[in-house]
């Protein structure tokens, strides 16, 4: 009996050559509901230290949102190497470019946020290089001030490690299949000397991953508009590191009710999660009662120990519960929990309560105990401009058109969810016939058996909402197609390197 081969989904481009030879023809169009929406009327603001950094922060998304009719602004701290033609190639308009004042950067940044009122903001995060650290810190300070002063303005905010997850990532663009962003590692990722991942809000498991547009999925740099923009600013080798099958961010919710409270220690509500306050008791007072349904408490990101805390609430008297005899019930509410080490958040879901005061108290903790940030949310999820979506995965990677050796007979696949909790139905078709139907809950994976199929079209749809979908293709190819594909990539690399010399 012939032994079945099982593909481990490493997608590293290393294939053993078999006997059958087929040519790698262009496969049919894939798609994802993420790209279906028009963003006409949506304002997007990207903060970058200098021209070229906007591509590190949001290169593929700039191209997508510009195509989807969003109004995109880019704000720089420096105008060094500015090139309007490069930005134009991504769909940006020169009149939407902002150069912030060096002498009064913080004030200028605040002024532009207040005037533009962007719906979505992308910004560099607290990265290894000083210019990104500084921009991230100043942005957090300015946004906290804006959010306190304007209670009706609550943008979507996504922050990205421009070095650790882009510029200094592995040069893996020429793998056989487009690879996703890898987790940075100390001693492996250039300049990444301290592991901040899985501390504070930087949980790798909970990172936000956006898919890339079809034209940015091309396996040759000559066909990829973002690659061309990178080369114009930097060089071919940078493009090999920056271009991936996803764009990775850490989302920061801005609808924090603590921003409207009088707080005993402002550091615990300054939007800077890495800036911890080491008191053992913290109080919050609201002039008017606020609704709370979800709570996040971040400890000190440098604390190696967990801690036990207690949160006491005084409920809004105007909204006290009344029992069936007409007697008012107790207006207090208390929860306890374990604050994880490394500043990872304690997440608490409550019934909907209306609160006038809150107190956080340490019950047990080490000498480095502290609170980095406290977030009280009225709703489990905020209102978002970017709608929920799903994306098929092979191993850790998003895939759009997945090429496998012809001898591979089955593969394990999964699903990434962006704020989708409902079950998702998976269909697999070959030559117009369904060969698999599967329902996925949570993070469960499923195994796809190819049988004799050479090309399979996979569709993932949210049950009850088919408007949230993903469609991808798997094609099994023979020796000649694999060699041909690698030759095209080799020639493309030579051409791109030659164009920069």
BELWO-V870359 format. One record per residue. N is the residue number from 0. RES is the residue in one small letter. PHI is phi in whole degrees, 0 to 359 (* if undefined). OMEGA is omega in whole degrees, -180 to 180 (999 if undefined). NEAR is the number of other ideal C-beta (glycine too) atoms within 12 Angstrom. Layout:
N RES PHI OMEGA NEAR
N RES PHI OMEGA NEAR
This chain:
0 x * -179 3
1 x 290 -179 6
2 x 281 176 7
3 x 290 175 15
4 x 261 -177 20
5 x 245 -179 18
6 x 280 -174 34
7 x 273 175 17
8 x 63 175 29
9 x 289 177 22
10 x 53 -177 32
11 x 268 176 20
12 x 83 -178 23
13 x 261 -178 16
14 x 239 168 28
15 x 276 -177 15
16 x 279 178 18
17 x 260 -177 22
18 x 260 -175 12
19 x 289 -180 17
20 x 239 175 17
21 x 225 180 23
22 x 269 179 19
23 x 280 178 31
24 x 275 179 18
25 x 293 -179 18
26 x 270 -177 27
27 x 291 -173 17
28 x 295 174 16
29 x 265 180 35
30 x 192 178 27
31 x 208 -179 38
32 x 298 177 28
33 x 304 -175 39
34 x 265 -174 33
35 x 278 -170 21
36 x 279 170 24
37 x 276 177 15
38 x 251 176 29
39 x 301 -178 15
40 x 91 179 13
41 x 264 178 28
42 x 259 179 27
43 x 239 179 40
44 x 237 179 42
45 x 243 177 47
46 x 258 -179 47
47 x 219 179 46
48 x 299 -175 38
49 x 207 177 31
50 x 306 -175 34
51 x 104 180 35
52 x 289 178 41
53 x 297 178 48
54 x 285 175 46
55 x 298 -174 48
56 x 279 -174 44
57 x 202 -174 43
58 x 305 -179 49
59 x 295 -178 47
60 x 287 174 41
61 x 302 -179 43
62 x 300 -179 37
63 x 294 -176 36
64 x 294 176 40
65 x 296 178 33
66 x 295 -179 25
67 x 270 172 27
68 x 73 175 17
69 x 288 174 33
70 x 266 -172 26
71 x 251 175 39
72 x 247 174 38
73 x 237 180 47
74 x 247 -180 42
75 x 247 172 36
76 x 275 -180 36
77 x 228 178 21
78 x 258 -178 21
79 x 302 177 17
80 x 66 180 19
81 x 297 -180 25
82 x 220 -176 25
83 x 296 -178 19
84 x 293 178 15
85 x 295 180 30
86 x 295 178 35
87 x 298 180 23
88 x 294 177 26
89 x 267 179 41
90 x 101 -180 31
91 x 269 -180 37
92 x 255 -175 19
93 x 299 -179 19
94 x 288 177 13
95 x 263 180 30
96 x 267 -176 27
97 x 238 173 32
98 x 251 -177 24
99 x 280 -177 32
100 x 292 177 19
101 x 297 -176 17
102 x 288 -177 9
103 x 222 -172 15
104 x 300 -175 28
105 x 297 179 26
106 x 296 -180 19
107 x 295 178 23
108 x 298 179 36
109 x 300 -179 27
110 x 301 -178 20
111 x 290 177 34
112 x 296 -179 37
113 x 295 -177 21
114 x 285 -176 18
115 x 279 -176 28
116 x 48 -178 23
117 x 297 177 37
118 x 283 -178 31
119 x 228 178 37
120 x 234 171 45
121 x 245 -176 47
122 x 214 173 47
123 x 297 -180 45
124 x 258 -174 44
125 x 284 -170 38
126 x 266 -173 40
127 x 290 -179 28
128 x 275 -174 27
129 x 300 -176 16
130 x 296 178 28
131 x 283 176 35
132 x 303 -178 27
133 x 297 -180 24
134 x 298 -180 38
135 x 299 -178 41
136 x 296 -179 30
137 x 295 178 32
138 x 301 180 43
139 x 301 -180 37
140 x 296 -178 26
141 x 294 -178 34
142 x 295 178 39
143 x 301 179 33
144 x 296 179 26
145 x 298 -177 34
146 x 293 177 34
147 x 292 -175 26
148 x 277 -180 16
149 x 236 -175 20
150 x 289 -179 19
151 x 265 -177 13
152 x 260 -178 25
153 x 220 -178 31
154 x 283 169 35
155 x 277 -177 33
156 x 234 177 42
157 x 231 -178 39
158 x 244 -172 43
159 x 225 172 48
160 x 279 -175 40
161 x 293 178 45
162 x 272 -170 34
163 x 296 -178 42
164 x 245 179 42
165 x 219 -171 48
166 x 301 -177 41
167 x 254 178 31
168 x 286 179 36
169 x 298 178 29
170 x 280 -168 23
171 x 251 -176 29
172 x 300 -174 36
173 x 271 169 35
174 x 294 -179 29
175 x 300 177 34
176 x 243 -178 43
177 x 299 -176 36
178 x 265 178 36
179 x 273 180 37
180 x 297 -180 40
181 x 263 177 33
182 x 293 178 25
183 x 294 -178 35
184 x 227 176 22
185 x 297 -179 17
186 x 87 179 11
187 x 242 179 16
188 x 280 -178 28
189 x 304 175 23
190 x 77 -178 25
191 x 266 -170 26
192 x 262 177 18
193 x 219 -174 22
194 x 277 179 22
195 x 270 179 35
196 x 295 -176 33
197 x 66 165 23
198 x 236 179 29
199 x 50 -178 37
200 x 270 -175 40
201 x 268 177 38
202 x 281 -178 25
203 x 297 179 27
204 x 297 -176 16
205 x 261 178 23
206 x 299 175 32
207 x 269 -179 37
208 x 236 177 35
209 x 258 176 38
210 x 290 -179 41
211 x 250 -178 39
212 x 298 -175 33
213 x 301 -179 30
214 x 292 178 26
215 x 271 175 41
216 x 268 -175 39
217 x 299 -176 29
218 x 273 177 36
219 x 243 -178 28
220 x 297 -177 36
221 x 298 -179 23
222 x 262 -171 21
223 x 252 -177 36
224 x 295 179 35
225 x 288 176 42
226 x 299 180 44
227 x 297 179 31
228 x 294 178 36
229 x 298 -179 37
230 x 297 180 35
231 x 294 179 31
232 x 274 -168 33
233 x 233 177 31
234 x 203 -176 23
235 x 300 -177 31
236 x 295 176 26
237 x 298 -180 33
238 x 299 180 42
239 x 297 -179 31
240 x 272 -170 33
241 x 279 -173 44
242 x 281 179 47
243 x 220 -180 40
244 x 274 175 42
245 x 212 171 38
246 x 247 -172 42
247 x 253 -179 42
248 x 221 169 37
249 x 242 -174 35
250 x 281 175 33
251 x 238 177 38
252 x 290 -178 37
253 x 248 -177 36
254 x 268 -177 33
255 x 279 -179 38
256 x 292 177 39
257 x 296 179 42
258 x 294 -179 36
259 x 259 -176 28
260 x 259 168 32
261 x 273 -169 20
262 x 242 -179 31
263 x 288 179 24
264 x 216 -172 26
265 x 292 -180 25
266 x 300 -177 28
267 x 275 174 38
268 x 211 180 39
269 x 241 179 32
270 x 70 179 39
271 x 256 -175 33
272 x 295 -177 44
273 x 277 -179 31
274 x 255 -171 29
275 x 268 174 32
276 x 251 -171 29
277 x 259 173 24
278 x 291 178 24
279 x 255 178 24
280 x 223 -180 23
281 x 226 -178 36
282 x 237 179 27
283 x 227 178 37
284 x 228 179 23
285 x 248 177 28
286 x 295 177 13
287 x 238 -180 19
288 x 299 179 27
289 x 239 177 33
290 x 278 177 26
291 x 228 179 41
292 x 229 -177 25
293 x 218 -177 28
294 x 228 170 35
295 x 238 175 41
296 x 237 179 45
297 x 259 177 45
298 x 277 177 43
299 x 286 -175 37
300 x 295 179 34
301 x 261 180 25
302 x 274 -179 28
303 x 275 -177 19
304 x 251 171 22
305 x 278 -179 24
306 x 214 177 36
307 x 255 -180 24
308 x 233 178 36
309 x 230 176 27
310 x 242 178 36
311 x 250 180 25
312 x 244 166 34
313 x 255 -176 27
314 x 283 179 30
315 x 294 -176 26
316 x 300 -178 18
317 x 287 -177 13
318 x 233 -179 22
319 x 298 175 22
320 x 287 177 21
321 x 242 179 12
322 x 278 -173 10
323 x 288 176 7
324 x 262 -179 7
325 x 87 -179 9
326 x 267 179 10
327 x 291 178 15
328 x 273 -179 16
329 x 304 -179 16
330 x 264 177 23
331 x 245 -179 22
332 x 211 -176 30
333 x 225 173 22
334 x 226 175 30
335 x 236 179 20
336 x 193 179 27
337 x 261 177 23
338 x 277 -177 42
339 x 296 175 29
340 x 289 177 26
341 x 63 176 31
342 x 74 177 38
343 x 296 -170 33
344 x 282 163 33
345 x 273 -178 31
346 x 253 -177 23
347 x 235 172 31
348 x 258 179 18
349 x 241 164 26
350 x 293 179 17
351 x 292 179 21
352 x 237 178 34
353 x 249 -165 29
354 x 239 173 40
355 x 256 -178 31
356 x 220 175 32
357 x 215 178 44
358 x 224 175 28
359 x 252 -175 46
360 x 230 175 27
361 x 282 176 33
362 x 261 177 21
363 x 215 180 17
364 x 184 -180 29
365 x 273 -176 20
366 x 289 178 14
367 x 263 180 23
368 x 302 175 33
369 x 192 177 37
370 x 245 179 46
371 x 273 -179 41
372 x 197 175 43
373 x 236 -179 43
374 x 231 175 38
375 x 249 -178 38
376 x 244 178 31
377 x 285 -177 29
378 x 230 180 21
379 x 299 178 22
380 x 230 177 20
381 x 279 170 25
382 x 285 -177 18
383 x 235 171 25
384 x 284 179 26
385 x 273 -174 35
386 x 284 177 28
387 x 300 176 27
388 x 206 175 35
389 x 231 178 40
390 x 214 178 40
391 x 292 -179 47
392 x 229 171 36
393 x 237 -171 41
394 x 67 179 25
395 x 263 -169 30
396 x 255 165 35
397 x 296 172 43
398 x 226 -178 45
399 x 242 172 41
400 x 230 -173 35
401 x 257 179 40
402 x 259 -180 40
403 x 231 174 41
404 x 299 -175 35
405 x 298 -177 31
406 x 280 178 24
407 x 290 -173 34
408 x 248 176 22
409 x 202 -177 27
410 x 209 176 38
411 x 267 -177 23
412 x 235 179 39
413 x 219 -174 31
414 x 212 171 39
415 x 266 -178 39
416 x 239 172 28
417 x 254 179 32
418 x 56 173 24
419 x 237 179 30
420 x 257 -175 20
421 x 290 174 22
422 x 299 -179 22
423 x 237 179 39
424 x 265 179 28
425 x 251 174 37
426 x 246 173 29
427 x 236 -178 33
428 x 236 173 23
429 x 218 -178 24
430 x 54 176 14
431 x 81 180 10
432 x 248 177 15
433 x 285 179 18
434 x 247 178 24
435 x 198 168 29
436 x 227 -175 20
437 x 220 174 29
438 x 248 -178 20
439 x 252 170 32
440 x 247 175 19
441 x 60 -174 14
442 x 262 -176 14
443 x 296 175 17
444 x 259 176 22
445 x 220 -179 28
446 x 254 177 21
447 x 255 175 37
448 x 265 -176 24
449 x 281 -172 31
450 x 61 178 18
451 x 262 -174 14
452 x 289 175 29
453 x 265 -179 27
454 x 227 -179 30
455 x 232 175 39
456 x 258 -180 34
457 x 251 177 47
458 x 232 175 30
459 x 246 179 43
460 x 229 175 31
461 x 289 180 30
462 x 295 -177 23
463 x 91 179 14
464 x 211 -178 20
465 x 294 176 19
466 x 287 173 19
467 x 257 -173 32
468 x 211 170 32
469 x 220 179 42
470 x 226 -178 35
471 x 219 -174 44
472 x 229 172 35
473 x 241 178 40
474 x 233 175 36
475 x 268 -174 35
476 x 233 -178 35
477 x 269 -173 28
478 x 301 -174 23
479 x 297 179 20
480 x 296 178 30
481 x 295 179 33
482 x 295 179 22
483 x 300 -179 22
484 x 298 -180 32
485 x 294 178 26
486 x 295 178 17
487 x 299 179 24
488 x 294 179 31
489 x 298 179 17
490 x 295 179 18
491 x 299 180 28
492 x 296 178 27
493 x 298 -180 19
494 x 296 -178 20
495 x 293 178 32
496 x 295 180 19
497 x 294 -178 14
498 x 290 -178 18
499 x 261 -176 20
500 x 275 999 9
